[in-house]
Amino acid sequence: MTPFDQLADTVLGGTPVTPEQALELLRLDDADVLPAVAAAGRLRREHFGNTVKVNYLVNLKSGLCPEDCGYCSQRLGSSAEILKYSWLGTDDAIEAAAAGLRGGASRVCLVSSGRGPTDRDVERVAAMVGALKEEHPQVEVCACLGLLKDGQADRLREAGVDAYNHNLNTAESHHDTIVTTHTYADRVDTVEKVKAAGISPCSGLIAGLGETDEQLVEAMFALRALGSDSIPVNFLMPFDGTPLAGTWELTPLRCLKILVAARFICPDKEIRIAGGREMHLRSLQGLALHVANSIFLGDYLTSEGQAAEADLALIREGGFVVLGSDDDLVAASAPVPQATEPSIRRRGAGTPVSPNA
């Protein structure tokens, strides 16, 4: 039995990991990553079996944000060449959401840029949620509208919002180095408002912001203490035109170690591989699903993800099934790809064509 299996046994027995143990997981030798993934996978399967929850983002309002978050392509002063538009109409929002549901998503995340919604914005989103649930009664709706004022979370709950996303993003000790227009306490306050309203809190982090190992662990333990039900683990996408452009701190193995630490710290919580997974996990995305149990389908807020068909193939070929589909099988609308026939070599040795090397 590996030390990681012993640690998994301890966690399964009800004893949580310590910050020191979590630091050790982040600092694993690369040669130890596979056994650590296997042990983390035991925790994942204990609580989630072989299911993967599929989520779909709808960006209701893009760009035009007054906040100065250094990692964000929608920030004040960003020159990233992203789509910028004001609020989608209800029909357009429902059409976009329906595309994700047809692809196998069970949760739709309705997101808008900005510091936080006005009461009029909340009513706009409430109408969208009502219309969406009228057409798709089984859908889970997660809203992500920024910092909330008193009473706004209650109104969203009345409208049928099931979850609310507001990421802590990083450790309190690192927060002021990445944003100055709001505080860490502001973020915590919104998550507390959400919980008080009876909405499921969704709060996660962004790795690769220049934080230390200790600060990553600090952020993960803060999410555990906050009681986040679902934890999106994002990996920095260093957009040109933002202060963190050119920041490349992550490797595929580093990302796996971060996910392993998150699973050991929060063994029974939904761990979602979120923005930047294609860019940073790359060929290890399938392996990451043995630790995480949730994924975004298709595109993100301002960046494109890999093809939705590839996401579903990633789930299926890893031996997983889409949560909530018929008998927890991959959604019937997703075609099962046929194996491609061998491609006859017509280059390299024995030909006048350059080799594939």
C-alpha positions in Angstrom: 0.0 0.0 0.0 1.4 3.4 -1.0 1.6 6.3 1.5 -1.2 8.0 -0.6 -3.5 5.0 -0.1 -2.8 5.2 3.6 -3.7 8.9 3.5 -6.9 8.0 1.5 -7.8 5.4 4.1 -7.4 8.1 6.8 -9.6 10.5 5.0 -12.2 7.8 4.3 -12.2 7.0 8.0 -13.2 10.6 8.7 -10.0 12.3 9.5 -9.3 15.3 7.3 -5.9 16.1 5.9 -3.8 18.8 7.5 -2.3 21.8 5.7 1.1 20.1 6.0 -0.1 17.0 4.3 -1.7 19.0 1.5 1.6 20.9 1.0 3.3 17.5 0.6 0.8 16.6 -2.1 1.5 19.8 -4.0 5.2 19.1 -3.8 5.2 15.5 -5.0 8.0 14.2 -7.1 6.7 13.7 -10.6 7.3 10.0 -10.3 4.7 9.9 -7.5 1.9 11.6 -9.4 0.3 8.4 -10.7 0.0 6.7 -7.4 -1.3 9.9 -5.9 -3.9 10.2 -8.6 -5.0 6.6 -8.0 -5.4 7.3 -4.3 -7.3 10.5 -4.9 -9.5 8.5 -7.4 -10.6 6.3 -4.5 -12.0 9.3 -2.8 -13.6 10.5 -6.0 -15.3 7.2 -6.6 -16.4 6.8 -3.0 -18.5 9.9 -3.3 -19.3 10.2 -7.0 -18.9 6.7 -8.6 -17.9 6.9 -12.2 -20.1 9.9 -13.0 -19.0 13.2 -14.5 -21.2 16.2 -14.0 -21.4 18.3 -17.2 -21.9 22.0 -16.9 -22.5 24.6 -19.7 -21.6 28.4 -19.5 -23.8 31.1 -21.1 -22.1 34.5 -21.0 -25.0 36.9 -20.7 -22.9 40.1 -20.7 -19.3 40.1 -21.9 -16.6 42.6 -21.2 -17.3 46.2 -20.1 -16.3 45.4 -16.5 -15.2 48.2 -14.0 -13.1 45.8 -11.8 -9.4 45.5 -12.2 -8.8 41.7 -11.7 -5.4 41.2 -13.2 -6.2 37.7 -14.6 -9.4 38.7 -16.4 -9.8 39.5 -20.1 -12.9 41.5 -19.3 -11.2 43.8 -16.7 -11.1 47.5 -16.7 -8.3 48.5 -19.1 -8.0 45.1 -20.8 -7.0 45.3 -24.5 -7.7 41.6 -25.1 -9.7 41.3 -28.3 -12.7 39.5 -26.8 -16.4 39.8 -27.6 -18.0 42.7 -25.9 -21.8 43.0 -25.7 -24.5 44.0 -23.2 -27.2 41.7 -21.9 -28.5 38.9 -24.1 -32.3 38.8 -24.5 -34.2 36.0 -22.8 -34.8 34.1 -26.0 -31.1 34.2 -27.0 -30.0 33.1 -23.5 -32.4 30.1 -23.5 -31.3 29.1 -27.0 -27.7 29.1 -25.9 -28.5 27.1 -22.8 -30.5 24.6 -24.8 -27.5 23.8 -26.9 -25.5 22.8 -23.8 -28.4 20.7 -22.5 -28.6 18.9 -25.8 -24.9 18.1 -25.5 -25.4 16.4 -22.1 -25.1 19.2 -19.6 -27.3 19.0 -16.5 -26.3 22.4 -15.1 -26.4 25.7 -16.9 -24.3 28.6 -15.6 -25.7 32.0 -16.4 -22.8 34.5 -16.1 -22.5 38.3 -16.5 -19.5 40.6 -16.2 -19.4 43.5 -13.8 -18.9 44.3 -10.2 -22.4 43.1 -9.3 -26.0 43.2 -10.5 -28.5 46.0 -10.0 -31.9 45.0 -8.8 -33.1 45.4 -12.4 -30.4 43.0 -13.5 -31.5 40.4 -10.9 -35.1 40.7 -12.2 -33.8 40.2 -15.8 -32.0 37.0 -14.7 -34.9 35.9 -12.7 -37.1 36.1 -15.8 -34.5 34.1 -17.8 -34.4 31.4 -15.1 -38.1 31.1 -15.0 -38.4 30.8 -18.8 -35.5 28.3 -18.9 -37.0 26.1 -16.2 -40.4 26.2 -17.9 -38.9 24.7 -21.0 -36.4 22.4 -19.2 -37.8 21.6 -15.8 -34.9 19.3 -14.8 -32.1 21.7 -15.4 -30.0 23.0 -12.6 -29.3 26.8 -12.9 -26.2 28.4 -11.4 -26.0 32.2 -11.6 -22.7 34.1 -11.5 -23.4 37.8 -11.4 -20.7 39.2 -9.1 -21.0 40.8 -5.7 -24.5 40.6 -4.3 -26.4 43.2 -2.2 -28.8 42.4 0.6 -31.9 40.6 -0.6 -30.6 39.8 -4.1 -29.7 36.2 -3.2 -33.2 35.6 -1.8 -34.8 36.9 -5.0 -32.6 34.6 -7.1 -33.6 31.7 -5.0 -37.3 32.5 -5.4 -36.8 32.6 -9.1 -35.4 29.1 -9.1 -31.6 29.6 -9.0 -30.1 26.4 -7.6 -26.5 27.5 -7.2 -24.5 30.7 -7.2 -20.8 30.9 -8.3 -18.5 33.4 -6.7 -14.9 32.3 -6.6 -12.5 33.2 -3.9 -9.9 32.9 -6.7 -6.9 32.9 -4.4 -5.7 33.0 -0.9 -6.6 36.0 1.3 -2.8 36.7 1.7 -2.5 36.9 -2.1 -5.7 38.6 -3.0 -4.6 42.3 -3.0 -1.8 41.5 -5.5 -4.3 40.5 -8.2 -7.2 43.0 -7.6 -7.7 46.3 -5.8 -11.3 47.3 -6.6 -12.9 44.9 -4.2 -11.6 43.0 -1.1 -11.4 39.3 -0.2 -14.0 40.0 2.5 -16.3 41.2 -0.2 -16.1 37.9 -2.0 -16.6 35.9 1.2 -19.6 38.1 2.1 -21.4 37.2 -1.2 -20.8 33.5 -0.6 -22.3 33.9 2.9 -25.3 35.7 1.4 -25.9 32.9 -1.0 -25.7 30.2 1.7 -28.1 32.2 3.9 -30.6 32.3 1.1 -30.5 28.5 0.7 -28.6 28.5 -2.6 -25.8 26.0 -3.1 -22.5 27.8 -2.9 -20.1 27.3 -5.9 -16.7 28.8 -5.2 -13.3 27.9 -6.4 -9.9 29.2 -7.4 -7.5 30.1 -10.2 -4.1 28.5 -10.1 -1.1 30.1 -11.7 -1.5 33.7 -10.4 1.9 33.9 -8.9 0.8 32.3 -5.6 3.0 30.1 -3.5 2.3 26.5 -2.6 1.3 27.7 0.9 -1.1 30.2 -0.6 -2.7 27.5 -2.8 -3.3 25.4 0.3 -4.6 28.4 2.2 -7.1 29.0 -0.6 -8.3 25.4 -0.6 -8.7 25.2 3.1 -10.7 28.5 3.0 -13.0 26.9 0.4 -13.5 23.9 2.7 -14.2 26.2 5.7 -16.6 28.2 3.6 -18.6 25.1 2.8 -18.4 25.4 -1.0 -20.4 22.5 -2.5 -18.7 22.7 -5.9 -15.2 23.9 -6.5 -14.1 25.0 -9.9 -10.4 24.7 -10.3 -9.3 27.1 -13.0 -5.9 27.4 -14.5 -4.7 30.9 -15.5 -5.2 31.7 -19.2 -2.8 34.6 -19.6 -4.6 36.7 -22.2 -2.6 39.3 -24.1 -3.7 42.7 -23.0 -4.0 41.8 -19.3 -1.4 42.4 -16.5 -0.7 38.6 -16.3 -0.1 38.2 -20.0 2.9 35.9 -20.6 2.6 34.2 -17.1 3.2 30.5 -17.7 3.8 28.8 -14.3 1.8 25.6 -14.8 2.6 22.3 -16.3 0.3 19.3 -16.9 1.8 17.5 -13.9 1.6 20.5 -11.7 -2.1 20.8 -12.5 -2.7 17.2 -11.6 -1.0 17.8 -8.2 -3.3 20.8 -7.6 -6.3 18.7 -8.4 -5.1 15.8 -6.1 -4.6 18.3 -3.2 -8.1 19.7 -3.8 -9.6 16.2 -3.7 -7.9 15.2 -0.5 -8.8 18.5 1.2 -12.4 18.4 0.0 -13.0 14.7 -0.6 -16.8 14.8 -0.9 -17.2 18.0 -2.9 -17.7 18.5 -6.6 -14.3 19.3 -8.0 -14.6 20.8 -11.5 -11.7 21.1 -14.0 -12.6 24.5 -15.4 -11.1 27.3 -17.5 -7.6 26.6 -18.9 -7.8 22.8 -18.7 -7.1 22.3 -22.4 -4.2 24.8 -22.3 -2.5 23.4 -19.2 -3.6 19.8 -18.6 -3.4 19.1 -22.4 -3.0 15.3 -22.9 -3.6 14.6 -19.2 -7.2 15.9 -19.2 -8.5 12.3 -19.2 -6.3 11.4 -16.2 -7.6 14.5 -14.4 -11.1 13.1 -14.5 -10.0 10.3 -12.2 -9.6 13.0 -9.6 -12.2 15.6 -10.6 -15.8 14.7 -11.2 -17.1 17.7 -13.1 -16.3 19.5 -16.3 -17.4 22.4 -18.5 -18.7 21.5 -21.9 -17.4 23.4 -24.9 -16.5 27.1 -24.6 -15.9 29.4 -21.7 -16.7 33.1 -21.1 -14.3 34.7 -23.5 -12.2 31.8 -24.8 -13.0 28.8 -26.8 -12.7 25.3 -25.4 -12.1 22.1 -27.3 -15.0 20.7 -29.3 -17.9 19.5 -27.2 -17.7 16.1 -29.0 -14.2 15.8 -27.7 -15.3 16.6 -24.2 -17.9 13.8 -24.3 -15.4 11.4 -25.8 -13.0 12.3 -23.0 -15.6 11.2 -20.5 -16.6 8.0 -22.3 -13.1 6.8 -23.2 -12.0 7.3 -19.5 -14.7 4.8 -18.4 -17.0 7.5 -17.0 -20.6 8.3 -17.7 -22.4 11.7 -17.8 -24.4 12.3 -14.6 -28.1 12.7 -15.1 -28.3 11.1 -18.6 -30.6 8.1 -19.1 -29.3 5.4 -16.7 -26.2 7.6 -16.3 -25.1 6.7 -19.8 -23.5 9.2 -22.1 -26.2 11.5 -23.6 -28.1 9.8 -26.5 -27.5 12.9 -28.6 -23.8 12.4 -28.5 -22.8 10.1 -31.4 -20.4 7.3 -30.5 -17.4 7.9 -32.7 -16.2 5.0 -34.9 -12.6 4.0 -34.8 -10.8 5.6 -37.7 -9.2 3.3 -40.3 -5.5 3.1 -40.5 -3.9 5.9 -42.5 -1.6 4.5 -45.1 1.9 5.9 -44.9 2.9 7.8 -48.0 5.8 9.8 -46.6 9.3 9.1 -45.2 11.3 6.0 -46.0 10.8 4.7 -49.5 9.1 7.9 -50.7 10.3 11.3 -52.0 8.2 13.0 -49.2 9.8 14.3 -46.0 9.3 12.0 -43.0 6.9 12.8 -40.1 9.6 13.8 -37.6 
